[in-house]
Amino acid sequence: MLLENKKVAIVGGGPGGLTLARLLQQRGVDVKLYERDTDQHVRQQGATLDLHYESGLKALREAGLIEAFQQSFRPGAERVTIVDNELTVHYTERDNEPVQDLSNEYARPEIDRGLLRDLLIASLNENTIVWNSKFSELKENGSGWDLVFENGTTVYADLVIASDGANSKVRKYITPIGRLYSGVTIVEGNIYNAAVNAPNLWELTGGGKIFAHWDGKTIILSAKGEGSLSFYTITEEPDEWIKTSHIDFSRREHAFTWFKQRFSDWSNDWHEIFATEESYFVGRPQYYFPQDQSWQTIGNLTMIGDAAHQTPPSGDGVNQAMLDALELCDTLFSEKFTTVHEAIASFEEKMLARTSVATEKASQLVEAMLSKNSLQLFLDFFTGVRAL
């Protein structure tokens, strides 16, 4: 076995890194995962995720976690309602039977991000995750690496895998290729106790999702299992707009003022999002890596997920990261390769080819969301008239 008697370090405890740790442990690998968070419950874990049969669900099946997922996902959360700027419903799946059959290749079951993270963490051996480990730098040490953390800790690993997200601090040791601005900025929010604080929008979601499209602007609402409502705006904004606009999105009244100006042609019914202090908002510029990116393989260092191949916003990032984890693990245990270097080179070549396609599809999706006739495009997509 290529990893026999080797220490493996994963930097970053998102779904991709956690899935990889689980898969490697199943095969007896000595693996540690280093996560910057101080503990498992320190921060909000974002919106819901839809996992795909050929990627996210495939990784969970191989990890022996499909039964745990079956107990944690939310049947019905996948149902979509499409509305316009006036909250007029043009399409809804609210009366559809909730997804139950996870063996259906067309299933897209939804799970709250926090619950997915929890079930992956629970699957790992005790003390696999080293919390409060903010990565600082890598130093070559013989055939491996010393990982240095901000808390002063230094650990050795024979193989390091970066899974530290879009702002990866490890990526620079692999390639200087930087991210490109997609032209899109998301304003993300979360409304807690939404049945009380945003009752009309909460009712309209029906426990699922709302996609609102009008004149090149999009809003996505997702009901979460603990009763909150996640909120995303998707708009075309200049590069560095988050900095140059001087809008403090951490202050609800500032976010609301911006919304009323930017979405002035949308109904006041949307203002319910900003009616309560039990909420938060944050601006997130969206970046991606070039479709034609490549680098020289390093035999003891690689990366997965957004650290390797962030795409424009498409909802497929977690699925690609979990598939990365599965394919990397399978490659490292393939009998086709005699060295870790050969295995990583093969993995990276296939990963980059696959995610180049994903980047192109994500770009097309964003183009559709920003188009003047975005409402009709998405209605056609969901009713099967044509693909985006």
C-alpha positions as CSV (number, residue, x, y, z in Angstrom):
1,M,0.0,0.0,0.0
2,L,1.4,3.4,-1.0
3,L,0.4,5.0,2.3
4,E,1.7,2.2,4.5
5,N,3.5,3.7,7.6
6,K,2.9,7.2,6.3
7,K,1.3,10.1,8.1
8,V,-1.3,12.0,6.2
9,A,-2.4,15.6,7.1
10,I,-5.6,17.2,5.7
11,V,-5.9,20.9,6.1
12,G,-9.5,22.1,6.4
13,G,-12.6,20.4,7.8
14,G,-15.3,21.1,5.2
15,P,-17.2,18.3,3.6
16,G,-14.4,17.4,1.2
17,G,-11.7,17.1,3.8
18,L,-14.0,15.2,6.3
19,T,-15.1,12.8,3.6
20,L,-11.4,12.1,2.6
21,A,-10.5,11.6,6.3
22,R,-13.3,9.0,6.6
23,L,-12.4,7.2,3.4
24,L,-8.7,7.0,4.4
25,Q,-9.4,5.8,7.9
26,Q,-11.6,3.0,6.5
27,R,-8.4,1.8,4.7
28,G,-6.3,2.0,7.8
29,V,-4.4,5.2,7.0
30,D,-2.8,7.3,9.8
31,V,-4.6,10.6,9.1
32,K,-5.1,13.8,11.0
33,L,-7.4,16.7,10.0
34,Y,-6.4,20.2,11.0
35,E,-9.3,22.6,11.3
36,R,-9.1,26.3,12.1
37,D,-12.4,26.4,14.1
38,T,-12.0,26.2,17.9
39,D,-14.6,23.5,18.1
40,Q,-17.4,21.8,16.2
41,H,-20.1,24.2,17.1
42,V,-18.3,27.6,16.9
43,R,-20.0,29.0,13.8
44,Q,-23.1,29.0,11.6
45,Q,-22.7,26.4,8.9
46,G,-24.5,28.0,6.0
47,A,-27.5,26.9,3.9
48,T,-28.8,23.6,2.7
49,L,-26.9,21.4,0.2
50,D,-28.3,19.1,-2.4
51,L,-26.2,16.0,-2.9
52,H,-26.0,14.3,-6.3
53,Y,-26.2,10.6,-7.1
54,E,-22.9,10.5,-9.1
55,S,-20.8,12.6,-6.7
56,G,-21.8,13.6,-3.1
57,L,-24.1,10.6,-2.6
58,K,-21.6,8.3,-4.3
59,A,-18.9,9.4,-1.8
60,L,-21.2,8.8,1.1
61,R,-22.1,5.3,-0.2
62,E,-18.4,4.4,-0.4
63,A,-17.8,5.9,3.0
64,G,-20.5,3.6,4.5
65,L,-22.6,6.7,5.5
66,I,-25.7,6.5,3.4
67,E,-27.8,5.2,6.2
68,A,-26.7,8.1,8.5
69,F,-27.5,10.4,5.7
70,Q,-30.9,8.8,5.3
71,Q,-31.6,9.7,8.9
72,S,-30.4,13.3,8.5
73,F,-31.6,14.6,5.2
74,R,-34.9,16.5,4.8
75,P,-37.3,14.9,2.4
76,G,-39.2,17.7,0.7
77,A,-36.5,20.3,1.1
78,E,-35.5,19.8,-2.5
79,R,-38.9,21.1,-3.8
80,V,-38.6,24.4,-5.7
81,T,-41.0,27.3,-6.2
82,I,-40.2,29.9,-8.9
83,V,-41.5,33.4,-8.4
84,D,-40.9,36.8,-10.0
85,N,-40.2,40.2,-8.4
86,E,-43.8,40.5,-7.2
87,L,-43.7,37.1,-5.5
88,T,-46.1,35.7,-8.1
89,V,-45.7,32.0,-8.4
90,H,-44.9,30.7,-11.9
91,Y,-43.9,27.2,-11.0
92,T,-44.0,25.0,-7.9
93,E,-43.1,21.5,-6.8
94,R,-44.8,21.9,-3.4
95,D,-47.3,19.2,-4.2
96,N,-44.7,16.8,-5.4
97,E,-43.9,13.7,-3.4
98,P,-40.8,14.3,-1.3
99,V,-37.6,12.5,-2.5
100,Q,-37.1,9.2,-0.5
101,D,-35.3,6.8,-2.9
102,L,-31.6,7.7,-2.7
103,S,-30.8,5.0,-5.3
104,N,-32.6,7.1,-7.9
105,E,-29.9,8.7,-10.1
106,Y,-32.1,11.8,-10.5
107,A,-32.5,12.4,-6.8
108,R,-31.1,15.6,-5.3
109,P,-31.8,15.2,-1.6
110,E,-31.2,18.2,0.6
111,I,-29.4,18.3,3.9
112,D,-28.5,21.2,6.2
113,R,-24.8,21.9,5.9
114,G,-24.3,21.6,9.6
115,L,-26.0,18.2,9.8
116,L,-23.8,16.9,7.0
117,R,-20.7,18.1,8.8
118,D,-21.9,16.6,12.0
119,L,-22.5,13.1,10.5
120,L,-19.1,13.2,8.8
121,I,-17.4,14.2,12.1
122,A,-19.2,11.5,14.0
123,S,-17.8,8.9,11.5
124,L,-14.2,9.6,12.4
125,N,-12.0,8.1,15.0
126,E,-11.7,10.0,18.2
127,N,-9.1,12.8,18.0
128,T,-8.8,12.7,14.2
129,I,-9.7,16.3,14.1
130,V,-7.3,18.8,15.7
131,W,-9.3,21.9,16.4
132,N,-8.0,25.4,16.7
133,S,-5.3,24.7,14.1
134,K,-5.1,27.8,11.9
135,F,-2.6,26.9,9.1
136,S,0.4,29.3,8.9
137,E,3.1,27.7,6.6
138,L,4.7,24.6,5.2
139,K,8.3,23.7,5.5
140,E,10.0,20.9,3.7
141,N,11.3,18.2,6.0
142,G,13.1,15.4,4.2
143,S,10.5,13.5,2.0
144,G,7.6,15.2,3.8
145,W,6.5,18.5,5.3
146,D,6.3,20.3,8.6
147,L,3.0,22.0,9.0
148,V,3.2,25.2,11.2
149,F,0.1,26.6,12.8
150,E,-0.6,30.0,14.3
151,N,-0.9,28.6,17.8
152,G,2.8,27.7,17.6
153,T,2.3,24.0,16.9
154,T,4.4,22.2,14.3
155,V,3.5,18.7,13.1
156,Y,5.1,16.4,10.5
157,A,3.3,14.6,7.6
158,D,4.5,12.5,4.7
159,L,1.5,13.7,2.6
160,V,-0.4,16.9,2.9
161,I,-3.8,17.5,1.3
162,A,-5.3,21.0,1.2
163,S,-9.0,21.2,1.7
164,D,-9.0,24.7,3.1
165,G,-11.5,26.2,0.8
166,A,-11.6,29.1,-1.7
167,N,-9.1,31.2,0.4
168,S,-6.7,28.3,0.7
169,K,-3.4,29.2,2.3
170,V,-1.8,25.9,1.1
171,R,-2.6,26.4,-2.6
172,K,0.4,28.8,-3.1
173,Y,2.8,25.9,-2.4
174,I,1.4,24.0,-5.4
175,T,0.7,26.7,-8.0
176,P,0.7,30.5,-8.3
177,I,-2.4,30.5,-10.4
178,G,-4.9,32.9,-8.8
179,R,-8.6,33.3,-8.8
180,L,-10.7,35.4,-11.3
181,Y,-13.7,37.5,-10.3
182,S,-16.8,36.1,-11.7
183,G,-18.6,39.4,-12.0
184,V,-21.1,38.2,-9.4
185,T,-21.4,39.2,-5.7
186,I,-23.7,37.4,-3.3
187,V,-25.3,39.0,-0.3
188,E,-25.9,36.1,2.1
189,G,-28.3,36.3,5.0
190,N,-29.9,34.1,7.6
191,I,-33.2,34.8,9.4
192,Y,-33.6,32.9,12.6
193,N,-37.0,31.7,13.8
194,A,-38.4,32.5,10.4
195,A,-41.9,31.3,11.0
196,V,-42.2,34.3,13.4
197,N,-39.7,36.8,11.9
198,A,-40.5,36.3,8.2
199,P,-43.8,34.4,8.2
200,N,-45.0,35.1,4.7
201,L,-41.7,34.1,3.0
202,W,-41.4,31.1,5.3
203,E,-44.8,29.9,4.3
204,L,-44.1,30.4,0.7
205,T,-41.0,28.2,0.8
206,G,-43.1,25.3,2.0
207,G,-40.0,23.8,3.7
208,G,-38.2,23.9,0.3
209,K,-36.6,26.6,-1.8
210,I,-37.7,29.7,-3.6
211,F,-35.9,30.9,-6.8
212,A,-36.9,34.4,-7.6
213,H,-35.8,35.8,-11.0
214,W,-36.4,39.3,-12.5
215,D,-34.5,41.5,-14.9
216,G,-31.0,40.1,-14.3
217,K,-31.3,39.7,-10.5
218,T,-31.9,36.6,-8.5
219,I,-32.9,35.8,-4.9
220,I,-32.7,32.3,-3.4
221,L,-34.5,31.4,-0.2
222,S,-34.0,28.0,1.5
223,A,-35.8,26.7,4.6
224,K,-33.6,25.0,7.1
225,G,-34.4,22.2,9.4
226,E,-33.9,24.2,12.6
227,G,-36.4,26.8,11.5
228,S,-34.2,29.5,10.0
229,L,-34.4,30.9,6.4
230,S,-31.2,31.3,4.4
231,F,-31.2,34.2,1.9
232,Y,-29.0,34.9,-1.1
233,T,-29.0,37.7,-3.6
234,I,-27.1,37.2,-6.8
235,T,-26.3,40.4,-8.8
236,E,-23.7,41.6,-11.2
237,E,-21.3,44.0,-9.4
238,P,-17.9,45.6,-10.2
239,D,-14.8,44.0,-9.0
240,E,-13.9,45.2,-5.5
241,W,-17.4,46.5,-5.0
242,I,-17.7,45.0,-1.5
243,K,-14.7,47.3,-0.5
244,T,-15.5,50.4,-2.6
245,S,-19.2,50.5,-1.8
246,H,-18.5,51.1,1.9
247,I,-21.6,49.2,2.8
248,D,-21.4,47.5,6.2
249,F,-23.4,44.3,5.6
250,S,-22.9,43.2,9.1
251,R,-25.4,46.0,10.1
252,R,-28.9,45.0,9.1
253,E,-30.0,48.6,8.4
254,H,-27.2,49.1,6.0
255,A,-28.0,45.8,4.2
256,F,-31.6,46.9,4.0
257,T,-30.8,50.3,2.6
258,W,-28.7,48.6,-0.2
259,F,-31.5,46.1,-0.9
260,K,-34.1,48.8,-1.3
261,Q,-31.9,50.6,-3.8
262,R,-30.6,47.6,-5.8
263,F,-34.0,45.8,-5.8
264,S,-36.1,48.9,-6.2
265,D,-38.2,47.2,-8.9
266,W,-39.1,44.3,-6.5
267,S,-42.1,44.2,-4.3
268,N,-42.0,45.5,-0.7
269,D,-43.0,42.0,0.3
270,W,-39.4,41.1,0.1
271,H,-38.6,43.6,2.9
272,E,-39.8,41.0,5.4
273,I,-36.2,39.6,5.2
274,F,-34.9,42.6,7.0
275,A,-37.7,43.0,9.6
276,T,-35.9,41.4,12.5
277,E,-32.7,41.7,14.4
278,E,-32.6,37.9,14.6
279,S,-30.6,37.8,11.4
280,Y,-27.2,38.3,9.9
281,F,-26.0,39.4,6.4
282,V,-22.6,39.3,4.7
283,G,-21.3,40.2,1.2
284,R,-19.4,37.5,-0.7
285,P,-17.7,38.3,-4.0
286,Q,-17.7,35.1,-6.1
287,Y,-14.4,33.9,-7.8
288,Y,-13.3,31.0,-9.9
289,F,-10.2,29.4,-11.2
290,P,-9.4,29.3,-14.9
291,Q,-10.8,26.3,-16.8
292,D,-7.4,25.6,-18.4
293,Q,-5.4,25.7,-15.1
294,S,-2.7,23.1,-14.6
295,W,0.4,22.6,-12.5
296,Q,3.4,20.4,-12.0
297,T,2.5,17.6,-9.6
298,I,4.2,17.5,-6.3
299,G,4.6,14.0,-5.0
300,N,3.7,14.7,-1.3
301,L,1.2,17.6,-1.6
302,T,-2.1,18.1,-3.4
303,M,-5.5,19.7,-2.9
304,I,-9.2,19.1,-3.3
305,G,-12.4,21.1,-3.4
306,D,-12.6,24.9,-3.7
307,A,-8.9,25.1,-2.9
308,A,-8.2,23.4,-6.2
309,H,-11.1,24.4,-8.5
310,Q,-13.6,27.0,-7.2
311,T,-16.3,27.7,-9.8
312,P,-18.8,30.5,-10.2
313,P,-21.9,30.0,-7.9
314,S,-23.7,26.9,-9.1
315,G,-24.5,24.8,-6.0
316,D,-22.2,22.0,-7.1
317,G,-19.1,22.8,-5.1
318,V,-19.7,20.4,-2.2
319,N,-20.5,17.6,-4.6
320,Q,-17.3,18.2,-6.6
321,A,-15.2,18.3,-3.4
322,M,-16.7,15.0,-2.0
323,L,-16.1,13.4,-5.4
324,D,-12.5,14.7,-5.3
325,A,-12.1,12.9,-1.9
326,L,-13.4,9.7,-3.3
327,E,-11.3,9.7,-6.4
328,L,-8.1,10.7,-4.6
329,C,-8.6,7.9,-2.1
330,D,-9.3,5.4,-4.8
331,T,-6.3,6.5,-6.8
332,L,-4.0,6.2,-3.8
333,F,-5.1,2.6,-3.3
334,S,-5.0,1.7,-7.0
335,E,-2.6,-1.1,-7.9
336,K,-1.9,0.8,-11.2
337,F,0.6,3.0,-9.4
338,T,4.0,2.3,-7.8
339,T,4.5,5.7,-6.2
340,V,2.4,8.3,-4.5
341,H,3.7,10.8,-7.0
342,E,2.2,8.8,-9.9
343,A,-1.1,8.4,-8.1
344,I,-1.4,12.1,-7.4
345,A,-0.5,13.0,-11.0
346,S,-3.2,10.8,-12.3
347,F,-5.8,12.1,-9.8
348,E,-5.0,15.8,-10.6
349,E,-5.2,15.3,-14.3
350,K,-8.6,13.7,-14.1
351,M,-9.8,16.2,-11.4
352,L,-8.8,19.2,-13.5
353,A,-10.5,17.8,-16.6
354,R,-13.7,17.1,-14.7
355,T,-13.9,20.4,-12.9
356,S,-13.1,22.4,-16.1
357,V,-16.4,21.1,-17.4
358,A,-18.1,22.0,-14.1
359,T,-16.7,25.5,-14.3
360,E,-18.1,25.9,-17.8
361,K,-21.5,24.7,-16.7
362,A,-21.4,27.0,-13.7
363,S,-20.5,30.0,-15.9
364,Q,-23.5,29.2,-18.2
365,L,-25.8,29.0,-15.1
366,V,-24.6,32.4,-13.8
367,E,-25.1,33.9,-17.3
368,A,-28.6,32.7,-17.3
369,M,-29.3,34.1,-13.8
370,L,-28.0,37.5,-14.9
371,S,-29.9,37.6,-18.2
372,K,-32.9,39.9,-18.7
373,N,-35.1,36.9,-19.4
374,S,-33.8,34.8,-16.5
375,L,-37.3,34.0,-15.3
376,Q,-38.3,32.4,-18.6
377,L,-35.0,30.6,-18.8
378,F,-35.4,28.9,-15.5
379,L,-39.1,28.1,-16.1
380,D,-38.0,26.4,-19.3
381,F,-35.3,24.5,-17.4
382,F,-37.6,23.2,-14.7
383,T,-40.4,22.3,-17.1
384,G,-38.0,20.4,-19.3
385,V,-38.3,22.6,-22.4
386,R,-34.5,23.1,-22.7
387,A,-31.4,23.0,-20.6
388,L,-29.5,26.0,-19.3
